[in-house]
Amino acid sequence: MQQRNGLPVLGFGCMRFATKGRSIDMEKTEAQLLRAIDLGVNYFDTAYIYPGSEDALGKIIEKNDLRSKITLTTKLPQYLVKKRSDLDKYLDEELKRLRTDHLDYYLFHHMTDIAQWEKLEALGVRDWIAEQKKSGRVLHFGFSFHGNTEMYKKILAAFDWELSLVQYNYMDETSQAGREGIAAAYEKGVPVFIMEPLRGGKLVDLLPEKAKKEIAKDPHGWSPAEWAFRWLWNQKEITCVLSGMNSLEMLEENARIASDAKAGAWGQEEFSMIERIKGYINENTKVGCTGCKYCLPCPRGVDIPGIFSCYNHMYSEKKGTGRKEYFQTIALRLEPADASRCVGCGKCEQHCPQSIPIREKLKEARKALQPAPYRVVAKLARRVLVGKKKKG
């Protein structure tokens, strides 16, 4: 297995283990984890809220005496932390579930807004981090992120992070942290790990027929998943790609690709193929936004490219996909950034290279992305996960 920054380029995402009925299939999961280690995939990523994952992983580690052979990462549910003692409470519980006395990496889970970090700072999180490192309970700290590029860069600059986990693939190149955010992390020397390399399998299962036919006839002989993985590993800024591998066949295939893919190996032929695939996917989109951000900053703080990205994903993939992305990247912010903020000044349209009727499209997007029940849920979730805006 190739390595970057001393870590394997392929990691095992533990959110979706193989199941038997409604429970984790421990026999299959154990076989997959042991085979992964044989193949050099020894980085395992789980989280407090992944149902049964930490406990299952801990049992397998203990049974097979694997702790010294793996790099173990889990995540602090920072959105549940209300007081400093909660930091110890959740870490203690996770160490117990995982049957270990230390974590290699501990990530602040699901960061979307700098306000979340500021809330933790007010609780004394910097001193707490130093205490955990001194005690050896946590060796390295990082954060996982679902938000926009601006917020990613603010969180990145707020602390000396040792790892950053972001959603990124060839369809998310200008959304979420995006290429710009990944470049900022690389410049700072922060290893970047990737989640959702296949957008939850959508870059395989939901590809348009035109794209599938194009890939099938290409002389490279790569599958849709291989195109997506190689696109990522071609970028030197990326340290590791996490994959939720719940079959031995998937594990073997991904490990094969990871052992061969090199940074900087692609030429115009490969990049042109990806652009054609994206073109087929985008044939069903609603707004021809390229994510260039010339329309920003909006005087009212509307995240125009982010909203259009979510709106397009409702039609290039599924309605639920777009709304979920909108919930994570737009709704869960301390400062409102949704389309309801638009006052129709038209400043954005003066700078749009694509001549998009932005004001009209924002109204369409708002109607599609924010049905009435959704607005209520989003408001409540923002209060819980991010907090209330301070007055004055």
N, C-alpha and C positions, 0 to 999 in steps of 0.2 A: 504494500500500500504506500503510495506516495504521501509525503508530508509537506506542510507549509507551516512555518512558525512552530515547528516541533510537534505538530498535531496532524492526524490523518486528514486527508482531503474529503473523506466521506465519514459522516457520523450517523449514529443510529438514533432517530427520533422516536421516542417512546410514548407518544400520545395515543397511538392506535395499535395496540398489540392484537395478535390473533385472538379470536373469541370462540367460545363454545356456548351457544345459547346467549345468555346475557352476561356471562362471566368471561374473564380472561382465560384462554386455553393455555394453562401453565406448561403442558408438555411441549406444545408447538413453540411457544415463546422461548422456553429454555433451549430447545434445539437451535432456534434461530440466533439467539444471543451467543451461544457457544460457537456456532459456525462463523458468526460475524468476527469474533475474536480470532479465530483461526485465519481468517482472510485479512486481518490487520485493521478491522473496523473496531476500535476499542474506545471510542468516545460515545458515551450514552447520555442523552438529554431527556429529562422528564420534568414534571412540575407538580406542585401541590394539588392543583385542581384537575389533573388528568385522572379520571376515575380508576382507582385500583392500581395505577401504574407504579407509583413509588413502592408500594408494598410488594407487588409482584417482582419488581426488579430487585428489591432488597432480599427477598427470599431466594432468588436464583443466585445472586452474588454470594450470599452466605453458604448456600448448599454446595456450590462449586468452588469456594475459596477464590473468588475472582477479584477481590478488591484491589490487590496490588497490581493487577494486570490491566486495569481500565482507568480511564479518566471519567469521573462521575460529576454530572451537572444536574442541579435542580433549580427551582425558582421560588423566590419569596413572593407570596401574594400581597404585594405592597398596597393594593387597593383595600385590603382588609385591616391594615395596620392603623390603629387609632391612637395608640400610646407606645412609648418606647419599649415597655415590657412585652408588647406583641411581637417585636422583632425576635426576641429570645424564644417566645412561645412557639412560633411557627418553625424556626430553625430546629429547636429541640424535637418537635414532632416529626419533622422530615428526616432528621438523622435517625430517629427511632424506626421510622418506616423503612428506611434504606439500610438499616442494620450496619451502620458505619459510625465512626467517631469523627469523620471529617469529609468535607466536600472539596473537590478540586476547583470547581467553579460554582458560584451562587449568583443567580441573575435576578435582578429586580424585574418582576414579570409584568408584561403588558403595559409598558410606559407609552403614553400618548401625548403628554403635555408636561412642560417644564414645571408646572404647578405641582405635579405629583412629587417630583424630587425636592422642591422647596418645602413641601409639607413634611417630608421625611427629614430634611435638614433641621427643621424647627424642633423635631423630636430628638435630635442628637445622633442622627444616623452616621455621621462621619466618625465620631468617637466609637460608636458601636462597631463599625467596620474594622477600625484599628484594633479593637479588643478581640474580635474574632480571628483576625490574622495572627495576632500575638499568641493566642491560645492554640492556634493550629486547627481550629474547627472549620475554617474556610481559608483556602489558599489564595483564591482569586475572586474578584467581583466584577460583574458585568451587568448588562440590562438587555431585555428583549423589547422590541419596539413595534408598535402599530400606530402610526401617525403620519404627519407629512414631513417633508424634507426640512423645513424651517425648525420644527420642534425637535427633530432628530439631532440637528446640529447644535441646538441649544443644550440638550441633555448631554450630548457628547462632550461639550466644552465645560460642563459643570463639575466634572470630577475626573480623576485619573483612572478611567475604566481600563480593564484588562481583557474585555471581550464585549462584542456587540452582536446581537442576534436579530436579523431583520428579514422581512418578507421581500423576496426579490426573484424575478424571473424575466424572461424576455418580454412579457406583457406588463410588467411592473417597473419598467426601466425609468419612468419619470414620475411614478407615484410612490407612496409611502416614503421610506428613506431615499430610495432611488439611487441612480448612479452618482448623482452629486453628493449625496450623503455618504455613500460607500467610499468615494474618493477622499472626503474629508476625514473619515476614520483611518484610512490608509495613510494619509499624510500625517496624522497624529500618532501613528504606530499602534492603533487599536485593531486587533484581529477581528475580521468580520466573518460571522457564521450566517449561513442562509437557511431559512425555513420556507416552506411552500415553493420549492423549486419547480413543481408541476402545477401550481395553483390548486392544490388538493386533488390532483389527478385530471383536472380539466384540460390541461395541455396535452393530454393523451385521449381521454374518454370523450371529450366534447369538441374535439377538433372538427371543423367543417370537412365534408367529404372531399372538397377540392384540395385541402391541405393534406389529407391522408393520402390521396392519389399522388400528389407531388412528392411526398416523402417516399412512398413505395417505389417510385420509378427512379429515384435519385441513386447514382452509382456508389455513394458512400455506404449504402446498405444499413444506415442507422435507423433505429426506431424513433417514434416521436419523443419518447422519454430521453433517448440518447442525445438527440439534438438539443433538448432543453438543458441537460446536464453539461454537455460539452460547451454550450454557450456560456455557462457560468464559470466552468473551470478554465476557460480561455482567458479570463480576467485575473491578472496577478493580484488584484486587490482583495480577492476572496480567499480566505483561509480554508474553510470547511463548508460542505453542503450537507445538511441534515436530510435524511430520507426516512419516512415511516415505513419500513420494510416488513410487511407482515406475511411474507412467504419466502421460502428458501430460494425459489426461482428468481424473485425480485432481488433478493440479497446478492445472489451470485452474479446477476446481470449488472447491478450497480457497482459492485466491487470490480468487475472486469473493466467497466468504463473508467472508474476512478484510477485504476492502475495504469491507464494508457493516456488519458487526457492531459494535455500540457497547456500552460499559459502562453498566449501569444502565438499559438499554432495556426490560427485561422487566417484565411485570405478572403478576398472579395467574394469568391464563389460561395463560401459558407455563410458569410454575412448576408449576401443576396437571398439565399434560401430562407433565412430567418425572416427577412423583410417580406418575402412572398407569403410565408405562413401567416405573419401578422396581418398582411393585407387581406387574406381570406377570412381571418377572424373578424377583422374590422369592417367587413362588408355589412355586417348586421348592426353596427354601432349607430348611435343617434346624433353624435356631434363629432365633427372632424377636428377635434382638439389634439394637438401634438404634444401638449405639456411643455411648451416653450417658456411659459410664464411671462411673456411680454405684457399680458393684461394686468399683471400685478406691480405694485401693491394696490389692492382695492381700498378706497378711502373708508369703506365700511367693514373691512376685514374679511370679505367673502373669499373663500378658497375656491376660485373659479376652476382651475385645472383639476383640483381634487374632486370637486363635485361632478364635473363632466366625466372623469375617469370612472367613478362609481356608476353614473347613469349609463355609460356605454357598457359596462360589465353586466348590467341587468339584461341586455339584449344580445351581447356576444356570448354570454354564458347562461346564467339563470337570474331571475329577479331577486331571489334570496341572496345570491352572491353579491350583487351590487349593493343591496341594502345592508348586508353585514359589513361590507367594506366601508360604506358610508358611516355606519355606526361607530366603527373603530377609528377611522381617520378624521372624520368631521364632527360628529356629534359629541364625542368624548373629549371636549376641550373646555378649558376654563373660560376662554374668550370665545364667544359665538363666532362661527365662520360659515354658517349655512346660508342658503339662498334667500331666506326670509329677510336677511340684512340688506339686500339690494334695494337701493332707492331709485334706480333707473337713471343715474347720472350720465351713463354712456362713455365714461372715460376709458373703460376697458376696450370698448369696440374701436376706439381711435388707434389702438396699438396692436390689434390682433392681425398677424400676418395672413391668417386664413380667412379673414373677413367674416367671421362667425357672428351672427346676430345674438350676441351673448345674453343680452337682457331677456330676449324671448326664450332662449334655450334654458336659462336659469329657472324660469317659471315652469317650463315643462319638467325639468329635472326635479324641482321641489315637489311637484305634484306626484311624480312617480316614486321618488325616494322617501318621502315623508307622509305617508298616510296618517290620519289622525291618531290611531292607537299607537303608532310608532313614535310620534312626537312626545306622547306622555311617557312612554317607557324610556326614551332617550334622555328626557329631562331628569327623571329619577335616577337613572344610571350615572349621569354626569355628576350628580350630587354625591353619590356613593363612591365612585371611582376617582374623581378628581377633586371634589370639594366645592364648597360655595365660594363665590367671588367675594373678597373682602371689600367692605365699603370704606370710602375715604381713601 
